[in-house]
Amino acid sequence: MTLISIQKKIKGVFLMIYKIYYQATNTQNPKRENTHSLYLEADNLPEARLAVESNTEYNVEHIEELSEAALNYEKQSLGERFKLTEF
């Protein structure tokens, strides 16, 4: 069985990597200039959103499931700054 590098098999469950775009505060109107992103491993998109909303005060704008090519691009462009967020 072959797996793409962004999937990890843990107890029979495949986890995907999601890129979450967010504003650091949910008390102000979102501005593109203030958008940040983080990377998170989760079973599915709703679980990724729940993890961020339960553990932060962030205003989640968008969640993107990363393909293998997109993940490789993110890793290459960010280099050492690329890291998965854990809550």
PDB file of N, CA, C and O in Angstrom:
ATOM      1  N   MET A   1       0.848  -1.169   0.000  1.00  0.00           N
ATOM      2  CA  MET A   1       0.000   0.000   0.000  1.00  0.00           C
ATOM      3  C   MET A   1       0.897   1.236   0.000  1.00  0.00           C
ATOM      4  O   MET A   1       1.845   1.318   0.781  1.00  0.00           O
ATOM      5  N   THR A   2       0.601   2.190  -0.868  1.00  0.00           N
ATOM      6  CA  THR A   2       1.367   3.434  -0.893  1.00  0.00           C
ATOM      7  C   THR A   2       0.485   4.573  -0.404  1.00  0.00           C
ATOM      8  O   THR A   2      -0.714   4.609  -0.681  1.00  0.00           O
ATOM      9  N   LEU A   3       1.079   5.482   0.310  1.00  0.00           N
ATOM     10  CA  LEU A   3       0.356   6.636   0.827  1.00  0.00           C
ATOM     11  C   LEU A   3       1.068   7.891   0.375  1.00  0.00           C
ATOM     12  O   LEU A   3       2.297   7.920   0.301  1.00  0.00           O
ATOM     13  N   ILE A   4       0.309   8.926   0.072  1.00  0.00           N
ATOM     14  CA  ILE A   4       0.973  10.182  -0.223  1.00  0.00           C
ATOM     15  C   ILE A   4       1.532  10.737   1.072  1.00  0.00           C
ATOM     16  O   ILE A   4       1.032  10.433   2.155  1.00  0.00           O
ATOM     17  N   SER A   5       2.562  11.547   0.958  1.00  0.00           N
ATOM     18  CA  SER A   5       3.317  11.952   2.140  1.00  0.00           C
ATOM     19  C   SER A   5       2.519  12.788   3.124  1.00  0.00           C
ATOM     20  O   SER A   5       2.918  12.898   4.283  1.00  0.00           O
ATOM     21  N   ILE A   6       1.407  13.382   2.709  1.00  0.00           N
ATOM     22  CA  ILE A   6       0.667  14.212   3.657  1.00  0.00           C
ATOM     23  C   ILE A   6      -0.283  13.396   4.517  1.00  0.00           C
ATOM     24  O   ILE A   6      -0.889  13.934   5.444  1.00  0.00           O
ATOM     25  N   GLN A   7      -0.423  12.126   4.233  1.00  0.00           N
ATOM     26  CA  GLN A   7      -1.289  11.294   5.045  1.00  0.00           C
ATOM     27  C   GLN A   7      -0.442  10.473   5.994  1.00  0.00           C
ATOM     28  O   GLN A   7       0.637   9.998   5.643  1.00  0.00           O
ATOM     29  N   LYS A   8      -0.943  10.319   7.180  1.00  0.00           N
ATOM     30  CA  LYS A   8      -0.258   9.514   8.169  1.00  0.00           C
ATOM     31  C   LYS A   8      -1.288   8.539   8.734  1.00  0.00           C
ATOM     32  O   LYS A   8      -2.378   8.946   9.137  1.00  0.00           O
ATOM     33  N   LYS A   9      -0.947   7.276   8.761  1.00  0.00           N
ATOM     34  CA  LYS A   9      -1.892   6.298   9.262  1.00  0.00           C
ATOM     35  C   LYS A   9      -1.663   6.114  10.753  1.00  0.00           C
ATOM     36  O   LYS A   9      -0.593   5.684  11.184  1.00  0.00           O
ATOM     37  N   ILE A  10      -2.674   6.444  11.523  1.00  0.00           N
ATOM     38  CA  ILE A  10      -2.617   6.288  12.967  1.00  0.00           C
ATOM     39  C   ILE A  10      -3.854   5.517  13.392  1.00  0.00           C
ATOM     40  O   ILE A  10      -4.977   5.992  13.227  1.00  0.00           O
ATOM     41  N   LYS A  11      -3.647   4.331  13.937  1.00  0.00           N
ATOM     42  CA  LYS A  11      -4.748   3.477  14.384  1.00  0.00           C
ATOM     43  C   LYS A  11      -5.790   3.303  13.287  1.00  0.00           C
ATOM     44  O   LYS A  11      -6.991   3.320  13.558  1.00  0.00           O
ATOM     45  N   GLY A  12      -5.340   3.139  12.066  1.00  0.00           N
ATOM     46  CA  GLY A  12      -6.239   2.894  10.952  1.00  0.00           C
ATOM     47  C   GLY A  12      -6.922   4.135  10.403  1.00  0.00           C
ATOM     48  O   GLY A  12      -7.754   4.024   9.502  1.00  0.00           O
ATOM     49  N   VAL A  13      -6.592   5.320  10.921  1.00  0.00           N
ATOM     50  CA  VAL A  13      -7.223   6.558  10.476  1.00  0.00           C
ATOM     51  C   VAL A  13      -6.201   7.388   9.709  1.00  0.00           C
ATOM     52  O   VAL A  13      -5.063   7.551  10.149  1.00  0.00           O
ATOM     53  N   PHE A  14      -6.612   7.903   8.576  1.00  0.00           N
ATOM     54  CA  PHE A  14      -5.733   8.764   7.792  1.00  0.00           C
ATOM     55  C   PHE A  14      -5.983  10.212   8.185  1.00  0.00           C
ATOM     56  O   PHE A  14      -7.109  10.702   8.109  1.00  0.00           O
ATOM     57  N   LEU A  15      -4.937  10.883   8.599  1.00  0.00           N
ATOM     58  CA  LEU A  15      -5.039  12.288   8.950  1.00  0.00           C
ATOM     59  C   LEU A  15      -4.535  13.125   7.785  1.00  0.00           C
ATOM     60  O   LEU A  15      -3.554  12.771   7.131  1.00  0.00           O
ATOM     61  N   MET A  16      -5.204  14.220   7.537  1.00  0.00           N
ATOM     62  CA  MET A  16      -4.815  15.123   6.462  1.00  0.00           C
ATOM     63  C   MET A  16      -4.225  16.386   7.069  1.00  0.00           C
ATOM     64  O   MET A  16      -4.440  16.689   8.243  1.00  0.00           O
ATOM     65  N   ILE A  17      -3.480  17.115   6.251  1.00  0.00           N
ATOM     66  CA  ILE A  17      -2.926  18.392   6.661  1.00  0.00           C
ATOM     67  C   ILE A  17      -3.825  19.491   6.092  1.00  0.00           C
ATOM     68  O   ILE A  17      -4.136  19.504   4.901  1.00  0.00           O
ATOM     69  N   TYR A  18      -4.232  20.406   6.962  1.00  0.00           N
ATOM     70  CA  TYR A  18      -5.077  21.526   6.565  1.00  0.00           C
ATOM     71  C   TYR A  18      -4.337  22.831   6.802  1.00  0.00           C
ATOM     72  O   TYR A  18      -3.616  22.983   7.788  1.00  0.00           O
ATOM     73  N   LYS A  19      -4.525  23.767   5.886  1.00  0.00           N
ATOM     74  CA  LYS A  19      -4.007  25.120   6.065  1.00  0.00           C
ATOM     75  C   LYS A  19      -5.190  25.976   6.483  1.00  0.00           C
ATOM     76  O   LYS A  19      -6.182  26.087   5.762  1.00  0.00           O
ATOM     77  N   ILE A  20      -5.069  26.579   7.660  1.00  0.00           N
ATOM     78  CA  ILE A  20      -6.147  27.386   8.209  1.00  0.00           C
ATOM     79  C   ILE A  20      -5.755  28.853   8.113  1.00  0.00           C
ATOM     80  O   ILE A  20      -4.726  29.266   8.648  1.00  0.00           O
ATOM     81  N   TYR A  21      -6.578  29.632   7.430  1.00  0.00           N
ATOM     82  CA  TYR A  21      -6.382  31.073   7.331  1.00  0.00           C
ATOM     83  C   TYR A  21      -7.232  31.714   8.418  1.00  0.00           C
ATOM     84  O   TYR A  21      -8.408  31.381   8.568  1.00  0.00           O
ATOM     85  N   TYR A  22      -6.640  32.637   9.180  1.00  0.00           N
ATOM     86  CA  TYR A  22      -7.369  33.216  10.307  1.00  0.00           C
ATOM     87  C   TYR A  22      -6.931  34.643  10.593  1.00  0.00           C
ATOM     88  O   TYR A  22      -5.863  35.090  10.174  1.00  0.00           O
ATOM     89  N   GLN A  23      -7.789  35.337  11.320  1.00  0.00           N
ATOM     90  CA  GLN A  23      -7.472  36.634  11.903  1.00  0.00           C
ATOM     91  C   GLN A  23      -7.174  36.372  13.373  1.00  0.00           C
ATOM     92  O   GLN A  23      -7.831  35.542  14.002  1.00  0.00           O
ATOM     93  N   ALA A  24      -6.196  37.068  13.918  1.00  0.00           N
ATOM     94  CA  ALA A  24      -5.777  36.817  15.299  1.00  0.00           C
ATOM     95  C   ALA A  24      -6.847  37.200  16.318  1.00  0.00           C
ATOM     96  O   ALA A  24      -6.815  36.726  17.454  1.00  0.00           O
ATOM     97  N   THR A  25      -7.772  38.032  15.934  1.00  0.00           N
ATOM     98  CA  THR A  25      -8.836  38.433  16.851  1.00  0.00           C
ATOM     99  C   THR A  25     -10.184  38.303  16.167  1.00  0.00           C
ATOM    100  O   THR A  25     -10.299  38.485  14.955  1.00  0.00           O
ATOM    101  N   ASN A  26     -11.190  37.989  16.946  1.00  0.00           N
ATOM    102  CA  ASN A  26     -12.531  37.905  16.371  1.00  0.00           C
ATOM    103  C   ASN A  26     -13.377  39.116  16.768  1.00  0.00           C
ATOM    104  O   ASN A  26     -14.598  39.099  16.613  1.00  0.00           O
ATOM    105  N   THR A  27     -12.726  40.170  17.284  1.00  0.00           N
ATOM    106  CA  THR A  27     -13.454  41.369  17.698  1.00  0.00           C
ATOM    107  C   THR A  27     -13.391  42.483  16.661  1.00  0.00           C
ATOM    108  O   THR A  27     -14.071  43.497  16.815  1.00  0.00           O
ATOM    109  N   GLN A  28     -12.591  42.321  15.604  1.00  0.00           N
ATOM    110  CA  GLN A  28     -12.479  43.329  14.552  1.00  0.00           C
ATOM    111  C   GLN A  28     -12.887  42.724  13.217  1.00  0.00           C
ATOM    112  O   GLN A  28     -12.839  41.509  13.024  1.00  0.00           O
ATOM    113  N   ASN A  29     -13.288  43.596  12.307  1.00  0.00           N
ATOM    114  CA  ASN A  29     -13.602  43.130  10.960  1.00  0.00           C
ATOM    115  C   ASN A  29     -12.344  42.569  10.308  1.00  0.00           C
ATOM    116  O   ASN A  29     -11.267  43.150  10.442  1.00  0.00           O
ATOM    117  N   PRO A  30     -12.468  41.443   9.603  1.00  0.00           N
ATOM    118  CA  PRO A  30     -11.298  40.850   8.947  1.00  0.00           C
ATOM    119  C   PRO A  30     -10.716  41.777   7.876  1.00  0.00           C
ATOM    120  O   PRO A  30     -11.452  42.417   7.125  1.00  0.00           O
ATOM    121  N   LYS A  31      -9.404  41.836   7.823  1.00  0.00           N
ATOM    122  CA  LYS A  31      -8.680  42.576   6.789  1.00  0.00           C
ATOM    123  C   LYS A  31      -7.635  41.642   6.199  1.00  0.00           C
ATOM    124  O   LYS A  31      -6.913  40.960   6.925  1.00  0.00           O
ATOM    125  N   ARG A  32      -7.565  41.620   4.897  1.00  0.00           N
ATOM    126  CA  ARG A  32      -6.645  40.714   4.208  1.00  0.00           C
ATOM    127  C   ARG A  32      -5.211  40.871   4.707  1.00  0.00           C
ATOM    128  O   ARG A  32      -4.475  39.891   4.816  1.00  0.00           O
ATOM    129  N   GLU A  33      -4.821  42.102   5.006  1.00  0.00           N
ATOM    130  CA  GLU A  33      -3.453  42.369   5.454  1.00  0.00           C
ATOM    131  C   GLU A  33      -3.135  41.704   6.792  1.00  0.00           C
ATOM    132  O   GLU A  33      -1.969  41.488   7.120  1.00  0.00           O
ATOM    133  N   ASN A  34      -4.165  41.384   7.556  1.00  0.00           N
ATOM    134  CA  ASN A  34      -3.974  40.791   8.881  1.00  0.00           C
ATOM    135  C   ASN A  34      -4.198  39.283   8.907  1.00  0.00           C
ATOM    136  O   ASN A  34      -4.225  38.678   9.979  1.00  0.00           O
ATOM    137  N   THR A  35      -4.357  38.680   7.746  1.00  0.00           N
ATOM    138  CA  THR A  35      -4.605  37.242   7.686  1.00  0.00           C
ATOM    139  C   THR A  35      -3.321  36.469   7.959  1.00  0.00           C
ATOM    140  O   THR A  35      -2.273  36.752   7.377  1.00  0.00           O
ATOM    141  N   HIS A  36      -3.418  35.498   8.845  1.00  0.00           N
ATOM    142  CA  HIS A  36      -2.311  34.604   9.179  1.00  0.00           C
ATOM    143  C   HIS A  36      -2.725  33.190   8.782  1.00  0.00           C
ATOM    144  O   HIS A  36      -3.877  32.952   8.418  1.00  0.00           O
ATOM    145  N   SER A  37      -1.787  32.264   8.855  1.00  0.00           N
ATOM    146  CA  SER A  37      -2.132  30.873   8.565  1.00  0.00           C
ATOM    147  C   SER A  37      -1.380  29.944   9.498  1.00  0.00           C
ATOM    148  O   SER A  37      -0.312  30.269  10.017  1.00  0.00           O
ATOM    149  N   LEU A  38      -1.972  28.782   9.691  1.00  0.00           N
ATOM    150  CA  LEU A  38      -1.328  27.717  10.450  1.00  0.00           C
ATOM    151  C   LEU A  38      -1.648  26.405   9.764  1.00  0.00           C
ATOM    152  O   LEU A  38      -2.567  26.320   8.949  1.00  0.00           O
ATOM    153  N   TYR A  39      -0.881  25.387  10.104  1.00  0.00           N
ATOM    154  CA  TYR A  39      -1.046  24.061   9.503  1.00  0.00           C
ATOM    155  C   TYR A  39      -1.420  23.101  10.613  1.00  0.00           C
ATOM    156  O   TYR A  39      -0.834  23.124  11.695  1.00  0.00           O
ATOM    157  N   LEU A  40      -2.411  22.250  10.333  1.00  0.00           N
ATOM    158  CA  LEU A  40      -2.959  21.384  11.356  1.00  0.00           C
ATOM    159  C   LEU A  40      -3.277  20.020  10.769  1.00  0.00           C
ATOM    160  O   LEU A  40      -3.766  19.916   9.644  1.00  0.00           O
ATOM    161  N   GLU A  41      -2.999  18.980  11.533  1.00  0.00           N
ATOM    162  CA  GLU A  41      -3.358  17.617  11.158  1.00  0.00           C
ATOM    163  C   GLU A  41      -4.712  17.298  11.764  1.00  0.00           C
ATOM    164  O   GLU A  41      -4.931  17.531  12.953  1.00  0.00           O
ATOM    165  N   ALA A  42      -5.626  16.765  10.956  1.00  0.00           N
ATOM    166  CA  ALA A  42      -6.953  16.413  11.459  1.00  0.00           C
ATOM    167  C   ALA A  42      -7.557  15.332  10.583  1.00  0.00           C
ATOM    168  O   ALA A  42      -7.115  15.106   9.456  1.00  0.00           O
ATOM    169  N   ASP A  43      -8.577  14.665  11.118  1.00  0.00           N
ATOM    170  CA  ASP A  43      -9.280  13.624  10.368  1.00  0.00           C
ATOM    171  C   ASP A  43     -10.063  14.208   9.201  1.00  0.00           C
ATOM    172  O   ASP A  43     -10.113  13.625   8.118  1.00  0.00           O
ATOM    173  N   ASN A  44     -10.676  15.371   9.435  1.00  0.00           N
ATOM    174  CA  ASN A  44     -11.506  15.985   8.409  1.00  0.00           C
ATOM    175  C   ASN A  44     -11.611  17.484   8.665  1.00  0.00           C
ATOM    176  O   ASN A  44     -11.146  17.978   9.692  1.00  0.00           O
ATOM    177  N   LEU A  45     -12.217  18.198   7.738  1.00  0.00           N
ATOM    178  CA  LEU A  45     -12.303  19.647   7.828  1.00  0.00           C
ATOM    179  C   LEU A  45     -13.090  20.117   9.051  1.00  0.00           C
ATOM    180  O   LEU A  45     -12.622  21.022   9.742  1.00  0.00           O
ATOM    181  N   PRO A  46     -14.259  19.549   9.356  1.00  0.00           N
ATOM    182  CA  PRO A  46     -14.966  20.001  10.565  1.00  0.00           C
ATOM    183  C   PRO A  46     -14.145  19.829  11.846  1.00  0.00           C
ATOM    184  O   PRO A  46     -14.216  20.673  12.739  1.00  0.00           O
ATOM    185  N   GLU A  47     -13.376  18.756  11.945  1.00  0.00           N
ATOM    186  CA  GLU A  47     -12.537  18.566  13.128  1.00  0.00           C
ATOM    187  C   GLU A  47     -11.410  19.589  13.179  1.00  0.00           C
ATOM    188  O   GLU A  47     -11.028  20.033  14.262  1.00  0.00           O
ATOM    189  N   ALA A  48     -10.876  19.965  12.032  1.00  0.00           N
ATOM    190  CA  ALA A  48      -9.835  20.993  11.988  1.00  0.00           C
ATOM    191  C   ALA A  48     -10.398  22.321  12.482  1.00  0.00           C
ATOM    192  O   ALA A  48      -9.768  23.005  13.289  1.00  0.00           O
ATOM    193  N   ARG A  49     -11.584  22.686  11.998  1.00  0.00           N
ATOM    194  CA  ARG A  49     -12.226  23.934  12.438  1.00  0.00           C
ATOM    195  C   ARG A  49     -12.508  23.893  13.935  1.00  0.00           C
ATOM    196  O   ARG A  49     -12.233  24.861  14.644  1.00  0.00           O
ATOM    197  N   LEU A  50     -13.047  22.798  14.413  1.00  0.00           N
ATOM    198  CA  LEU A  50     -13.369  22.669  15.835  1.00  0.00           C
ATOM    199  C   LEU A  50     -12.120  22.785  16.700  1.00  0.00           C
ATOM    200  O   LEU A  50     -12.156  23.418  17.755  1.00  0.00           O
ATOM    201  N   ALA A  51     -11.023  22.186  16.269  1.00  0.00           N
ATOM    202  CA  ALA A  51      -9.773  22.250  17.034  1.00  0.00           C
ATOM    203  C   ALA A  51      -9.294  23.688  17.172  1.00  0.00           C
ATOM    204  O   ALA A  51      -8.888  24.107  18.256  1.00  0.00           O
ATOM    205  N   VAL A  52      -9.338  24.440  16.088  1.00  0.00           N
ATOM    206  CA  VAL A  52      -8.878  25.831  16.136  1.00  0.00           C
ATOM    207  C   VAL A  52      -9.831  26.681  16.972  1.00  0.00           C
ATOM    208  O   VAL A  52      -9.390  27.453  17.823  1.00  0.00           O
ATOM    209  N   GLU A  53     -11.124  26.544  16.736  1.00  0.00           N
ATOM    210  CA  GLU A  53     -12.092  27.369  17.455  1.00  0.00           C
ATOM    211  C   GLU A  53     -12.154  27.037  18.940  1.00  0.00           C
ATOM    212  O   GLU A  53     -12.442  27.916  19.752  1.00  0.00           O
ATOM    213  N   SER A  54     -11.891  25.791  19.309  1.00  0.00           N
ATOM    214  CA  SER A  54     -11.932  25.385  20.714  1.00  0.00           C
ATOM    215  C   SER A  54     -10.693  25.805  21.485  1.00  0.00           C
ATOM    216  O   SER A  54     -10.749  25.981  22.702  1.00  0.00           O
ATOM    217  N   ASN A  55      -9.579  25.965  20.793  1.00  0.00           N
ATOM    218  CA  ASN A  55      -8.306  26.219  21.470  1.00  0.00           C
ATOM    219  C   ASN A  55      -7.751  27.624  21.289  1.00  0.00           C
ATOM    220  O   ASN A  55      -6.718  27.958  21.869  1.00  0.00           O
ATOM    221  N   THR A  56      -8.418  28.448  20.499  1.00  0.00           N
ATOM    222  CA  THR A  56      -7.916  29.804  20.250  1.00  0.00           C
ATOM    223  C   THR A  56      -9.078  30.790  20.211  1.00  0.00           C
ATOM    224  O   THR A  56     -10.246  30.399  20.236  1.00  0.00           O
ATOM    225  N   GLU A  57      -8.740  32.057  20.151  1.00  0.00           N
ATOM    226  CA  GLU A  57      -9.725  33.128  19.950  1.00  0.00           C
ATOM    227  C   GLU A  57      -9.717  33.590  18.496  1.00  0.00           C
ATOM    228  O   GLU A  57     -10.263  34.646  18.178  1.00  0.00           O
ATOM    229  N   TYR A  58      -9.100  32.806  17.612  1.00  0.00           N
ATOM    230  CA  TYR A  58      -8.952  33.189  16.214  1.00  0.00           C
ATOM    231  C   TYR A  58     -10.296  33.239  15.506  1.00  0.00           C
ATOM    232  O   TYR A  58     -11.225  32.503  15.839  1.00  0.00           O
ATOM    233  N   ASN A  59     -10.377  34.119  14.527  1.00  0.00           N
ATOM    234  CA  ASN A  59     -11.508  34.195  13.625  1.00  0.00           C
ATOM    235  C   ASN A  59     -11.110  33.426  12.365  1.00  0.00           C
ATOM    236  O   ASN A  59     -10.371  33.947  11.530  1.00  0.00           O
ATOM    237  N   VAL A  60     -11.588  32.207  12.224  1.00  0.00           N
ATOM    238  CA  VAL A  60     -11.218  31.354  11.089  1.00  0.00           C
ATOM    239  C   VAL A  60     -11.904  31.875   9.828  1.00  0.00           C
ATOM    240  O   VAL A  60     -13.128  31.998   9.779  1.00  0.00           O
ATOM    241  N   GLU A  61     -11.101  32.176   8.815  1.00  0.00           N
ATOM    242  CA  GLU A  61     -11.620  32.684   7.546  1.00  0.00           C
ATOM    243  C   GLU A  61     -11.862  31.562   6.547  1.00  0.00           C
ATOM    244  O   GLU A  61     -12.902  31.512   5.889  1.00  0.00           O
ATOM    245  N   HIS A  62     -10.894  30.667   6.445  1.00  0.00           N
ATOM    246  CA  HIS A  62     -10.956  29.627   5.412  1.00  0.00           C
ATOM    247  C   HIS A  62     -10.085  28.451   5.830  1.00  0.00           C
ATOM    248  O   HIS A  62      -9.054  28.634   6.478  1.00  0.00           O
ATOM    249  N   ILE A  63     -10.498  27.255   5.462  1.00  0.00           N
ATOM    250  CA  ILE A  63      -9.698  26.058   5.725  1.00  0.00           C
ATOM    251  C   ILE A  63      -9.520  25.329   4.407  1.00  0.00           C
ATOM    252  O   ILE A  63     -10.484  25.065   3.688  1.00  0.00           O
ATOM    253  N   GLU A  64      -8.273  25.010   4.103  1.00  0.00           N
ATOM    254  CA  GLU A  64      -7.932  24.370   2.831  1.00  0.00           C
ATOM    255  C   GLU A  64      -7.232  23.038   3.100  1.00  0.00           C
ATOM    256  O   GLU A  64      -6.228  22.989   3.812  1.00  0.00           O
ATOM    257  N   GLU A  65      -7.766  21.961   2.527  1.00  0.00           N
ATOM    258  CA  GLU A  65      -7.089  20.660   2.605  1.00  0.00           C
ATOM    259  C   GLU A  65      -5.949  20.686   1.594  1.00  0.00           C
ATOM    260  O   GLU A  65      -6.166  20.954   0.412  1.00  0.00           O
ATOM    261  N   LEU A  66      -4.745  20.409   2.055  1.00  0.00           N
ATOM    262  CA  LEU A  66      -3.588  20.496   1.168  1.00  0.00           C
ATOM    263  C   LEU A  66      -3.351  19.193   0.419  1.00  0.00           C
ATOM    264  O   LEU A  66      -3.315  18.115   1.012  1.00  0.00           O
ATOM    265  N   SER A  67      -3.191  19.311  -0.879  1.00  0.00           N
ATOM    266  CA  SER A  67      -2.785  18.164  -1.691  1.00  0.00           C
ATOM    267  C   SER A  67      -1.304  17.925  -1.438  1.00  0.00           C
ATOM    268  O   SER A  67      -0.639  18.738  -0.796  1.00  0.00           O
ATOM    269  N   GLU A  68      -0.799  16.831  -1.934  1.00  0.00           N
ATOM    270  CA  GLU A  68       0.626  16.535  -1.766  1.00  0.00           C
ATOM    271  C   GLU A  68       1.481  17.635  -2.398  1.00  0.00           C
ATOM    272  O   GLU A  68       2.467  18.076  -1.808  1.00  0.00           O
ATOM    273  N   ALA A  69       1.100  18.075  -3.596  1.00  0.00           N
ATOM    274  CA  ALA A  69       1.862  19.124  -4.284  1.00  0.00           C
ATOM    275  C   ALA A  69       1.814  20.437  -3.502  1.00  0.00           C
ATOM    276  O   ALA A  69       2.829  21.120  -3.369  1.00  0.00           O
ATOM    277  N   ALA A  70       0.641  20.786  -2.987  1.00  0.00           N
ATOM    278  CA  ALA A  70       0.507  22.027  -2.218  1.00  0.00           C
ATOM    279  C   ALA A  70       1.315  21.964  -0.931  1.00  0.00           C
ATOM    280  O   ALA A  70       1.953  22.946  -0.550  1.00  0.00           O
ATOM    281  N   LEU A  71       1.292  20.825  -0.261  1.00  0.00           N
ATOM    282  CA  LEU A  71       2.066  20.674   0.970  1.00  0.00           C
ATOM    283  C   LEU A  71       3.557  20.784   0.684  1.00  0.00           C
ATOM    284  O   LEU A  71       4.282  21.454   1.420  1.00  0.00           O
ATOM    285  N   ASN A  72       4.016  20.140  -0.368  1.00  0.00           N
ATOM    286  CA  ASN A  72       5.431  20.232  -0.733  1.00  0.00           C
ATOM    287  C   ASN A  72       5.825  21.671  -1.048  1.00  0.00           C
ATOM    288  O   ASN A  72       6.912  22.113  -0.676  1.00  0.00           O
ATOM    289  N   TYR A  73       4.950  22.399  -1.729  1.00  0.00           N
ATOM    290  CA  TYR A  73       5.222  23.811  -2.025  1.00  0.00           C
ATOM    291  C   TYR A  73       5.338  24.616  -0.733  1.00  0.00           C
ATOM    292  O   TYR A  73       6.267  25.407  -0.573  1.00  0.00           O
ATOM    293  N   GLU A  74       4.396  24.415   0.187  1.00  0.00           N
ATOM    294  CA  GLU A  74       4.423  25.143   1.463  1.00  0.00           C
ATOM    295  C   GLU A  74       5.712  24.837   2.224  1.00  0.00           C
ATOM    296  O   GLU A  74       6.353  25.741   2.760  1.00  0.00           O
ATOM    297  N   LYS A  75       6.083  23.571   2.266  1.00  0.00           N
ATOM    298  CA  LYS A  75       7.309  23.182   2.974  1.00  0.00           C
ATOM    299  C   LYS A  75       8.535  23.818   2.330  1.00  0.00           C
ATOM    300  O   LYS A  75       9.429  24.304   3.023  1.00  0.00           O
ATOM    301  N   GLN A  76       8.569  23.811   0.999  1.00  0.00           N
ATOM    302  CA  GLN A  76       9.712  24.372   0.276  1.00  0.00           C
ATOM    303  C   GLN A  76       9.783  25.887   0.459  1.00  0.00           C
ATOM    304  O   GLN A  76      10.861  26.432   0.696  1.00  0.00           O
ATOM    305  N   SER A  77       8.651  26.563   0.352  1.00  0.00           N
ATOM    306  CA  SER A  77       8.672  28.025   0.430  1.00  0.00           C
ATOM    307  C   SER A  77       8.908  28.529   1.851  1.00  0.00           C
ATOM    308  O   SER A  77       9.517  29.584   2.033  1.00  0.00           O
ATOM    309  N   LEU A  78       8.441  27.800   2.852  1.00  0.00           N
ATOM    310  CA  LEU A  78       8.630  28.234   4.239  1.00  0.00           C
ATOM    311  C   LEU A  78       9.897  27.679   4.866  1.00  0.00           C
ATOM    312  O   LEU A  78      10.424  28.251   5.821  1.00  0.00           O
ATOM    313  N   GLY A  79      10.385  26.577   4.339  1.00  0.00           N
ATOM    314  CA  GLY A  79      11.609  25.979   4.879  1.00  0.00           C
ATOM    315  C   GLY A  79      11.467  25.618   6.348  1.00  0.00           C
ATOM    316  O   GLY A  79      10.535  24.915   6.737  1.00  0.00           O
ATOM    317  N   GLU A  80      12.397  26.102   7.159  1.00  0.00           N
ATOM    318  CA  GLU A  80      12.419  25.783   8.595  1.00  0.00           C
ATOM    319  C   GLU A  80      11.227  26.371   9.346  1.00  0.00           C
ATOM    320  O   GLU A  80      10.902  25.912  10.442  1.00  0.00           O
ATOM    321  N   ARG A  81      10.575  27.374   8.774  1.00  0.00           N
ATOM    322  CA  ARG A  81       9.432  28.004   9.445  1.00  0.00           C
ATOM    323  C   ARG A  81       8.163  27.169   9.345  1.00  0.00           C
ATOM    324  O   ARG A  81       7.195  27.436  10.056  1.00  0.00           O
ATOM    325  N   PHE A  82       8.150  26.155   8.468  1.00  0.00           N
ATOM    326  CA  PHE A  82       6.972  25.294   8.348  1.00  0.00           C
ATOM    327  C   PHE A  82       6.887  24.396   9.567  1.00  0.00           C
ATOM    328  O   PHE A  82       7.845  23.700   9.903  1.00  0.00           O
ATOM    329  N   LYS A  83       5.733  24.412  10.234  1.00  0.00           N
ATOM    330  CA  LYS A  83       5.521  23.505  11.358  1.00  0.00           C
ATOM    331  C   LYS A  83       4.032  23.239  11.513  1.00  0.00           C
ATOM    332  O   LYS A  83       3.195  24.077  11.179  1.00  0.00           O
ATOM    333  N   LEU A  84       3.722  22.066  12.024  1.00  0.00           N
ATOM    334  CA  LEU A  84       2.341  21.710  12.311  1.00  0.00           C
ATOM    335  C   LEU A  84       1.980  22.228  13.697  1.00  0.00           C
ATOM    336  O   LEU A  84       2.757  22.104  14.644  1.00  0.00           O
ATOM    337  N   THR A  85       0.805  22.802  13.800  1.00  0.00           N
ATOM    338  CA  THR A  85       0.315  23.299  15.081  1.00  0.00           C
ATOM    339  C   THR A  85      -0.310  22.145  15.842  1.00  0.00           C
ATOM    340  O   THR A  85      -1.054  21.343  15.276  1.00  0.00           O
ATOM    341  N   GLU A  86      -0.006  22.069  17.116  1.00  0.00           N
ATOM    342  CA  GLU A  86      -0.610  21.057  17.986  1.00  0.00           C
ATOM    343  C   GLU A  86      -1.287  21.756  19.144  1.00  0.00           C
ATOM    344  O   GLU A  86      -0.730  22.682  19.734  1.00  0.00           O
ATOM    345  N   PHE A  87      -2.482  21.314  19.467  1.00  0.00           N
ATOM    346  CA  PHE A  87      -3.207  21.872  20.611  1.00  0.00           C
ATOM    347  C   PHE A  87      -3.231  20.869  21.735  1.00  0.00           C
ATOM    348  O   PHE A  87      -3.794  21.142  22.795  1.00  0.00           O
TER     349      PHE A  87
END
